Amino acid sequence: MPIHEYVCEKCEKKFEALIRGDEKALCPDCGSGTVKRLLSACGFVSKGNGGESVSASAGSACSGCSSSSCANCGV
């Protein structure tokens, strides 16, 4: 069961939730069901490029900054 990241459209709280089947995510702060699912960065490393490690998020910006490389923000 995947853990998804959300942001509440009412109070703007960012949170994670384990959602099963047809369950709806609710904001843990205000209880609102008006939430938007965020696109999460993948947390794996692929070694399918001739043995060279390639991060799944290489070259893409995190949702928390405007940089094009996580090396710039230390993530």
N, C-alpha and C positions, 0 to 999 in steps of 0.2 A: 504494500500500500504506500503510495507516494505521499510525501510531505510537500505541500504547495505553499508558495509565498503569496500573500495578499496585502492589499492596502484598503482600509475602510474609506469609503467615499464621504462618510458623515464626519468622522473625527480625524481622518488622515493618519491613523495608527497603522504601522506596518507590522505584520505578524505572520507566523507560519502555522499551518493547520494540517493534521492528518485527516484526510477526507475519504470516507468509504462509500462506494456505490453512488447512490443518489443524494447523499447528505449535502447540505448547504453549509458553507463557512459562515460563521458569525464572528463579529469583532469581539475580542475578549475584553475590551475597555468599555464600549458603549452598548454592545449587544446587537448592533445593527446588522442586518443581512445584506445591506447594500455594499458589497465588497467587490473589488476588481482583482483578478488573479494576475500576478506579475510573472514576467519571463525570468526564470532562474538560470544562473550559470551552471553548467555541467561540471561535476567534480571528478573527472577521470583523466587518465593520461593514456594516450594511444601509442603503442610501439610498433605500429604497422607500416612505418615509413623507413624501411631498411634498418631498423634498430634505433633510429633517432627518436627520442621522446618528443612528442608534440602534445601540448596541452590543448584540451578541447576549447578553452576560452581564449587561446592565443589570437591576438589581432582584433579582439572585440572589446568593446567598452563595457565596464560594469554598469549596473543601473544607478550606482551611487556616485559616479563621477563622469566627467566629460573627456577623460583621457582615452586614447586608443590602445593603451597597454597597461596591464595590471602592475607591471614593474614600476610604473610612475607613481602609483599610490600605495605600493607595498602589500597588496593583497595577494 
